Structures are given as structure tokens and as C-alpha cells.
Amino acid sequence: MFKPIGYLILSLLLSACNSGNKAPSVQLADLSFKSFFADSKSGNGDVYCLQGTGYFRAPRTSGADSLVVAWTASHLNAKVIPVSSFGPISTTGSNGRMIYCWLVDGADTINNYLVKQGACPGGTMMRPETNDEMSPATKEIYSKTDHSGVKVYIGQQEYKQFIEQIKNAEIYAREKKAGIWAKTSTEE
């Protein structure tokens, strides 16, 4: 009798510990994309982003928005895979988070597609670092804020495989001089 109760308590504790990293569940039809960002139609304040880092600083092609529209229109059954989140991001009191996501339809992902088309550099597809992954200097910067940290929803192996695809997509885009790679530094 003691063992089943012990297992029950252990599973409840593990469940409570993991509940903070439960991936948000959303369907593509529940998102309204504007460029690389999407609001949830539920109005919960969450913002979904197709890039993990550098979204405001990184170069992007002028046709990037139309690539997002075209891809999502032709992949209506794509799954929204939350990769990581941080927040809250709202200044209005909402608990909305910034959620980096992959849109996956079979073997096709919009993230890989955007990099391969030269819409953005592959580095933007890296997820934000967790507190444990940050350098001491970066930890110091974030220690002065009330930011709640980065939550990761996918496994390390899955993430590594994805990043390898992104690296190959950027190599392809550079070789084809697609999008942002149309001009090299020697041509400017």
C-alpha cells in the first residue's frame, strides 16, 4: 500500500514541477499573422514569433511578409510547435508571452523555408538562451529585470536537428544569392 501512494506523490510532484514548462497549445487557424509575428485570436496576450532571436535587428527581405502569407495559405494543416517562451511581455498588465514557434507541415517548416528563400538569416531561428545557458555577463544584465526567464518546450536532440536544417538552408540561400544574400559585401 505504501508504494502506490509513494508513486502517486512522486508523480504529482513531478507534474507540479513540469507544469511551468507546459507548451501552450494553439492551432494555426487560431493565429493571425502579421509578418513574422502572430496574435492569438483568443486574446490572451500571447505573441507567436517565427524567429527565436534577432527579430527586430536582423536583416530581412522586403518580400518576407508575402512569403509568410503564401506559406501559411498553402499549409493550412501545419502544426504550431512552441519551441520556447519568455514573458510577460505586455506593459498593459496582461500575462502574454513571446512564444517562438515552428510551423510544421509534414517535412516542411516555414522557418526553414524563410531561411532558404533568404528572407532572414539562419541565426534568427535559434531559440533564446535559458538562464543556465547564459554567460555570467548576460545573467547580470537580466538579474536587474523582473523577466521570468525562458521556458523551453522541445528536446535538445530535436532542436539540434532543426538547427542543422537551418544551417543547410542558409548555405543554400547564400550559394543561390537569395533574398538578403543577393548582394555580398564585395558587391556593395
N, C-alpha and C positions, 0 to 999 in steps of 0.2 A: 504493500500500500504506500509506503514511503517513496519508492522510486517513481511511480507515476506522478505523484504530487511534486516531487523534485523536478521532474522533466517539465511539468506544466509551468512551474515557477520560472525555470530556466528559459523556456520558450517565450513566456510573457516578458521577461527581462530583455531577451534578445529582440523581441518585437518592438519593445519600447525604445531600445537603443537605435534600431534601424528606422524607426518611423520618421525621424528627421531627414532622412535621405530618400524618402519615398518619391519616386519620379512622378511629376504631375502627368495626368492622363488627359490628352486632348486629341481630337480628330482634325485633319486638315480642313475639313468643311467648317470647323469652329473657329478658324483663324482668318483674320482679314489682313492680308499682306500689303504693305506699302514699302516698296524697295526690299531691303534685306530684313525688315522688321515686321512683326505682325502683332496685332492686339487680339486678345481672346474675346470672342463675341459674348462671352459670359459676363464681361465687365468686371472681372475680379482684379484687374490692375496688372496682371502678368503681361510682360512683353516678351515675345519669342523672337530670337535672332538667328539668322542663318550663319553667322560668324561668331567665333568664340572670343576673339581679341582683335583689337585694332580697327573696329568698325567705324570709328569717326576719323581716324588718322590715315588709314591705308588708302592707296590709290584704287580707283575703280573706273571702269569704262562708263561712258555716258549711256550705253545701251544695257547696262546691268539690270535696271528695273524691268525692261521688256523681257529679258531672259527669265526672270523670276515669274512673271505673269505667264509666259508661254509654257514653262516647265510645269508649273502648278496646274494649268488648264489641261495639259495633256497627261497628267499623272494624278487624276482625281482620287485614286485609291491609295496614294502614298501614305505611309505611316509616319507620324511625327514621333521621333525618338529624342526625348530630352537627354542631353549629354551632361549639362551642369547648370547650376543657377547660383545667383547671389542676390542679395537684397535684404530688406526692401529698398526699392529704387525711387519711390514716389516722395515728393515733397508735400503732397496733399493729405498725408495720413493713411493712405492705402498701404496694404501689405504686399503690393505687387512686386514680383521678382523679375529680373532679367534672366531668361532661360535660353541658353544656347541649345539649338536643336539640329538634328539631321532630318531631312525629309527623304525617306527611302521607299522606293517602289521596285521590288524585286532586287536586281543587282544594280539598279540605277539610283544615284543620290543627287539631289540638287546641289549639294555642297561640292561634290566632285565635278559636276557639270559646270558650275560657275568658275571654278579654278581652271578647268580645261579650256573654257571659252576665253580665258584671260580677263574675266570680269573683275577679279580680285586676286591678290597673291595668296599662295597656299598657307602662309603663316597666319592668316586671319582665321583659319579653321582649327587652330589649336585652342583647346579649352583653357580658361583661366586657371592659374595655379591655386591649389589649396594652401591653407596656412602652413601645413607641414612641408610643402614643396617650395615655399618662398625662401629667398635669401634673407639673411638677417637684416639687411638694409630695407628690403621691401616689407618685411614684418614690422619694422619700426615705423614705416610710413603708415601702414594700416592700423597699427596699435593706437593711433591718435584719432581714429574714426570710430563710429559705432556700427561699422559694417559687420554683418553677421557671418561673414565667411562664405566660401564657395562650397557648394554641395555637388558631389559627383554622382551620377546615376548609372554610368556604364563601367564595365570592367576594363582593366588595364590592357588585356590582350586585344579586346575588341577595338579599343582606342588606338593601339599601336598599328593594327591592320588598317584602320581608317586613315591614319596619318601617312602610311606607306602609299596608299592610293592617291592621297592628296599630293604627295611629293612627285609621283609619276605624272599626275595631271599637270602640275606646274612645269615639269620638264617638257612635256608635250606642248603646252601653251608657249613656252619660251622658244622652242625649236620652230614652231609654226608662226611665231611673232603675232600671236593672237591678242586682241584687246590691249591691255596695259603694256604688253610686251612688244607692241608694234614698232616702237622706237627704242633703240638701245642707246646707252649713254654716249656712244661714239657718233650716233646719228643726230643727236640733239644740238 
